């Protein structure tokens, strides 16, 4: 039975939220101000969710989704909102997260919104049934793979490769089990990393891999059994080289890059705008050197990262540059206040879980300038509160939206130690 609901606001996950007597009801693909009929049920964790059945009064901000797969694909969540609402919602996610922790920057810079068709890293789901492979994305809240023939988010280079892959994957995959197929494009070259069980072994496997690489024109194919395993390079024709400022880094398999090149450039610009003109710097959670390379143009850099392959790549690229790359798990073993206080500025760019333990150490340090980069406003706000309580002012926040039509958003924030 459908219930009539008024949508009061758009939540941080992109769902329309009805504030009801029994608590909030989250309605996918609904917009603020709309009245609709929805079938309400309890989802995971007892959260009330609504499946829209009929829109009675649409929002003036509702538009037709541009993607032909929008109704069946679980990738994008807010293509049905116009640009005005969408942009206000994206910046609002960051503002609201900070306000919940009692924080407001002294200055907001102009937000940066990136174009579609620019995503250079995409993970597809593949499932083999008999002699056919379906390659696409999972449906919303489902384990069913939807065949995706075109994607408005992904770089056209990736989609051209995706179109060639299904028949080439048939001899490689096991049947009946979903497998991840990661594609990353760097300077016109592509790598593929497959996560899941192999369908062939020995000579048959290597012949199929060689045929795939040759036919599809990819530069490297790697494989791992499960998430968290280090990928094994099956065959490599050419190294993938990424340029980060003063560094040219030969990327290891599955290396982390910002999802778009334009987004990477925007984040680097935002960091460099608030980095001191010269000094000794630390780059925490450095990855393969996204920020380290540009920071080197202003001084010495110590890069810390838990991924050993990324550190090896950085050390191989540094040559005579004033860079030290150190393998260190900053979640379990954060740098202490004395070590941190040696730097003129510290940049930290943690994974989505944030950097709570490292933030506690930074709060106790005497680093004059701290620059935070984050893809999760909620965990960033938590960590920023720790810094504020430790005597740092939140000077500025820059919002960068390179995850178009999704609920993900990134930011760069500058802090100054109160003396």
C-alpha positions in Angstrom: 0.0 0.0 0.0 1.4 3.4 -1.0 1.6 6.3 1.5 1.5 10.0 0.5 4.7 11.8 1.5 6.0 15.3 1.3 9.8 15.5 0.7 11.3 18.0 2.9 15.0 18.0 1.9 17.7 16.1 0.0 19.8 13.9 2.2 23.6 13.4 1.9 23.2 10.1 0.1 21.0 11.7 -2.6 17.6 10.4 -1.3 14.7 12.7 -0.7 13.9 12.8 3.0 10.4 12.9 4.5 10.3 13.9 8.1 7.6 11.7 9.6 6.2 10.9 13.0 8.0 7.6 13.1 11.3 9.1 11.9 12.8 10.0 8.5 11.7 8.2 5.4 14.4 8.0 2.6 12.9 8.0 -0.8 15.3 7.4 -3.7 15.1 9.7 -6.7 12.8 12.2 -4.9 13.4 15.9 -4.6 12.6 18.6 -2.0 9.1 20.0 -2.2 7.6 17.1 -4.0 4.5 15.2 -3.0 4.4 11.6 -4.0 3.0 8.2 -3.2 5.6 5.7 -2.0 5.7 2.1 -0.6 7.4 2.4 2.7 9.4 -0.5 4.2 12.1 -1.0 6.7 15.5 -1.4 5.1 18.9 -2.4 6.5 19.4 -1.2 10.1 15.7 -0.5 10.5 15.9 2.6 8.3 12.6 3.5 6.7 12.8 3.6 2.9 10.2 4.5 0.3 9.9 3.3 -3.2 8.2 6.0 -5.3 5.0 4.8 -7.0 3.6 8.0 -8.4 4.6 11.7 -8.2 1.6 13.8 -7.3 3.3 17.2 -7.4 6.8 17.3 -9.0 9.5 19.7 -8.0 10.2 22.6 -10.3 13.8 21.4 -10.2 13.0 18.0 -11.6 14.4 17.2 -15.1 14.6 14.2 -17.3 17.6 12.1 -16.5 20.0 12.2 -19.5 21.2 8.6 -19.1 19.3 5.8 -20.8 20.4 3.4 -18.0 19.3 5.7 -15.2 16.3 3.6 -14.0 18.3 0.3 -13.8 21.8 1.4 -13.0 23.1 1.9 -9.4 25.9 4.3 -10.4 24.4 7.8 -10.5 21.9 9.0 -7.9 20.8 12.6 -8.8 20.5 13.0 -12.5 16.9 13.9 -12.0 17.8 17.3 -10.4 18.6 20.4 -12.3 21.9 22.2 -12.1 20.8 24.8 -9.6 19.5 22.3 -7.0 22.3 19.8 -7.7 25.1 22.4 -7.0 23.5 23.8 -3.9 23.0 20.3 -2.6 26.7 19.3 -3.3 28.1 22.3 -1.5 25.5 21.9 1.3 26.8 18.4 2.1 30.1 20.0 3.1 28.6 22.9 4.9 26.2 20.8 6.9 28.9 18.3 7.9 31.0 21.1 9.3 28.0 22.8 11.0 27.2 19.6 12.8 30.6 19.8 14.4 30.3 23.5 15.2 32.7 24.6 12.4 32.6 27.3 9.8 35.6 28.4 7.7 36.6 32.0 7.6 36.4 31.8 3.8 34.7 29.7 1.2 36.3 29.6 -2.2 34.3 29.3 -5.4 33.3 25.6 -5.8 34.6 23.6 -8.7 32.2 21.4 -10.7 33.7 19.0 -13.2 32.3 17.9 -16.5 30.8 14.6 -17.4 32.6 11.9 -19.5 35.8 12.5 -17.5 36.1 9.6 -15.1 39.4 7.8 -15.8 38.9 5.0 -13.2 35.9 2.7 -13.5 35.1 -0.6 -11.9 32.6 -2.7 -13.8 30.9 -5.9 -12.6 31.3 -8.9 -14.9 29.3 -12.1 -14.8 29.8 -15.0 -17.1 26.8 -17.2 -18.1 27.5 -20.0 -20.5 29.5 -18.3 -23.3 28.4 -14.7 -22.7 29.8 -12.1 -20.3 27.6 -9.2 -19.0 29.7 -6.2 -18.2 28.2 -3.2 -16.4 27.1 -2.0 -13.0 25.0 -3.4 -10.2 21.4 -2.3 -10.0 20.5 -0.1 -7.0 20.6 -2.1 -3.8 20.9 -5.3 -5.8 23.5 -7.9 -6.8 22.1 -8.0 -10.4 24.5 -6.8 -13.0 23.0 -4.4 -15.6 24.7 -4.4 -19.0 26.0 -0.9 -19.6 26.6 -0.1 -23.2 27.2 3.6 -22.6 28.1 5.7 -19.6 27.9 9.5 -19.4 30.3 9.6 -16.5 33.2 7.6 -17.9 36.0 8.7 -20.2 35.1 7.7 -23.7 38.5 5.8 -23.9 37.3 3.5 -21.1 33.9 3.0 -22.7 35.5 2.1 -26.0 37.6 -0.5 -24.2 34.6 -1.8 -22.3 32.8 -2.5 -25.5 35.6 -4.8 -26.7 36.0 -6.7 -23.5 33.0 -9.1 -23.0 34.0 -11.7 -25.6 37.6 -11.5 -24.6 36.8 -12.1 -21.0 34.8 -15.3 -21.7 37.8 -17.7 -21.6 39.2 -15.9 -18.5 36.3 -15.9 -16.0 34.5 -18.5 -14.0 30.8 -18.9 -14.7 28.0 -17.7 -12.4 30.1 -15.5 -10.1 30.4 -11.7 -10.3 33.9 -10.5 -10.9 35.3 -6.9 -10.7 36.9 -5.5 -13.8 38.8 -2.3 -13.0 39.9 -0.1 -15.9 42.2 2.9 -15.5 43.2 5.3 -18.3 46.4 7.3 -18.0 47.7 9.5 -20.8 46.0 7.5 -23.4 47.1 4.1 -22.0 44.8 1.7 -20.2 45.3 -1.0 -17.6 42.8 -3.7 -16.5 42.8 -5.3 -13.1 40.5 -8.3 -12.5 39.4 -9.3 -9.0 37.9 -12.8 -8.6 38.6 -16.4 -9.4 40.4 -17.4 -12.6 38.5 -19.5 -15.1 41.6 -20.9 -16.7 45.1 -21.8 -15.5 48.5 -22.4 -17.0 49.1 -22.0 -20.7 45.4 -21.6 -21.5 45.2 -18.6 -19.2 48.3 -16.9 -20.5 47.2 -17.4 -24.1 43.9 -15.9 -23.3 45.5 -12.9 -21.5 47.9 -12.3 -24.4 45.0 -12.4 -26.8 43.0 -9.9 -24.7 45.9 -7.5 -24.4 46.8 -7.7 -28.1 43.2 -7.4 -29.4 41.9 -4.8 -27.0 45.2 -2.7 -27.1 45.6 -2.4 -23.3 49.0 -1.8 -21.7 48.8 -4.1 -18.7 46.5 -6.7 -17.3 46.8 -7.8 -13.6 44.8 -10.1 -11.4 44.0 -10.6 -7.7 41.9 -13.2 -6.0 40.1 -10.8 -3.6 39.9 -7.2 -2.5 43.0 -6.3 -0.4 45.3 -8.7 -2.2 48.3 -7.3 -4.2 47.6 -7.6 -7.9 49.7 -10.0 -9.9 50.9 -8.6 -13.3 49.9 -11.1 -15.9 51.3 -9.2 -18.9 52.6 -5.7 -19.4 53.3 -4.1 -22.8 54.0 -0.6 -21.5 54.3 1.2 -18.2 51.6 3.7 -17.2 53.4 7.0 -16.4 51.6 9.7 -14.4 53.1 13.2 -14.1 52.7 14.8 -10.7 54.4 18.2 -10.8 58.1 17.5 -10.7 57.6 13.7 -10.7 57.0 11.2 -13.5 55.8 8.1 -11.7 55.5 4.6 -13.2 52.3 3.5 -11.6 51.9 0.1 -10.0 48.8 -2.0 -10.8 45.6 -0.6 -9.3 47.4 2.6 -8.2 45.2 5.2 -6.7 44.6 8.3 -8.8 42.0 11.0 -8.4 39.0 9.9 -10.5 39.4 12.7 -13.1 42.5 14.5 -14.3 40.6 17.9 -14.1 39.7 17.0 -10.5 43.3 16.2 -9.7 44.4 19.5 -11.1 41.7 21.4 -9.1 42.7 19.7 -5.9 46.4 20.4 -6.5 45.7 24.0 -7.3 43.7 24.4 -4.1 46.5 22.8 -2.0 49.2 24.9 -3.6 47.2 28.1 -3.1 47.5 27.7 0.7 50.9 25.9 0.9 53.8 28.2 2.1 56.1 29.6 -0.6 59.0 27.5 0.6 59.8 25.1 3.5 60.0 21.6 4.7 56.7 19.7 4.1 55.1 16.4 4.9 52.6 14.7 2.6 50.6 12.2 4.7 48.6 9.4 2.9 50.6 10.4 -0.1 49.7 7.7 -2.5 51.9 7.8 -5.6 52.6 11.5 -5.2 49.6 13.4 -6.4 50.5 16.4 -4.1 54.2 15.6 -3.4 55.2 16.3 -7.0 53.9 19.9 -6.9 55.0 20.4 -3.3 58.6 19.7 -4.4 58.7 22.9 -6.4 58.6 24.8 -3.1 60.9 22.8 -0.8 61.7 19.3 0.6 58.9 16.7 1.0 58.6 13.7 3.2 55.9 11.4 1.8 54.2 8.8 4.1 52.0 6.0 2.7 51.0 2.5 3.9 50.9 1.1 0.3 54.4 -0.3 -0.2 54.0 -0.4 -4.0 53.2 3.3 -4.1 56.3 4.0 -2.0 58.4 2.0 -4.3 57.1 3.9 -7.2 57.8 7.2 -5.6 61.3 6.3 -4.6 62.0 5.1 -8.2 60.8 8.5 -9.6 62.5 10.8 -7.2 66.0 10.8 -8.8 67.9 13.7 -7.2 64.8 15.6 -6.0 64.5 16.4 -2.3 62.0 13.7 -1.6 61.9 11.0 1.0 59.2 8.3 0.6 58.4 6.3 3.7 56.2 3.2 4.1 54.1 3.8 7.2 50.6 3.0 8.3 49.4 6.3 9.6 46.1 4.9 11.0 47.9 2.4 13.3 51.1 4.4 13.7 50.5 8.1 13.2 53.4 10.6 13.3 53.8 12.1 16.7 53.8 15.8 17.7 57.5 16.1 17.8 58.0 14.6 14.4 55.2 16.7 12.9 56.6 19.9 14.5 59.6 19.7 12.2 57.5 20.7 9.2 56.5 24.1 8.0 53.3 22.6 6.6 51.6 19.2 6.6 49.2 18.0 3.9 46.9 15.0 4.7 44.6 13.2 2.3 43.3 10.0 4.0 40.9 7.4 2.7 37.1 7.8 3.4 37.5 6.6 7.0 39.4 9.7 7.7 42.5 10.3 9.9 41.3 10.5 13.4 44.4 9.3 15.2 46.7 11.3 13.0 44.5 14.4 13.6 44.9 13.9 17.3 48.7 14.1 16.9 48.5 17.1 14.6 46.4 18.9 17.2 49.2 18.4 19.7 51.9 19.6 17.3 53.3 23.0 16.5 52.9 22.8 12.7 52.0 26.3 11.6 49.9 25.2 8.6 47.9 22.1 8.1 46.1 21.3 4.8 43.4 18.7 4.7 42.1 17.0 1.6 39.0 14.7 1.9 36.5 12.7 -0.1 34.2 12.3 2.9 32.9 15.5 4.5 31.6 13.6 7.6 34.9 12.1 8.6 36.7 15.3 7.6 34.5 17.4 9.9 35.2 15.0 12.8 38.9 15.3 12.3 38.7 19.1 11.7 36.9 19.4 15.1 39.9 17.7 16.7 42.2 20.2 15.1 40.1 23.1 16.1 40.0 21.9 19.7 43.8 21.7 19.5 44.2 25.3 18.6 43.8 25.5 14.9 41.6 27.9 13.0 39.7 26.7 9.9 40.8 29.4 7.4 39.3 28.2 4.1 37.4 25.4 2.4 37.3 24.6 -1.3 34.7 22.2 -2.7 35.6 20.1 -5.7 32.9 18.0 -7.3 34.5 15.4 -9.6 32.0 12.7 -8.8 29.2 14.1 -11.0 25.6 13.0 -10.3 26.7 11.1 -7.2 26.6 11.9 -3.5 30.4 11.9 -3.3 32.2 15.3 -3.0 35.7 16.4 -2.2 37.2 19.3 -0.4 40.5 21.1 0.5 40.8 22.9 3.8 43.5 25.1 5.3 44.2 25.4 9.0 46.5 27.8 10.9 47.9 27.1 14.4 46.9 29.9 16.8 50.1 31.2 18.5 
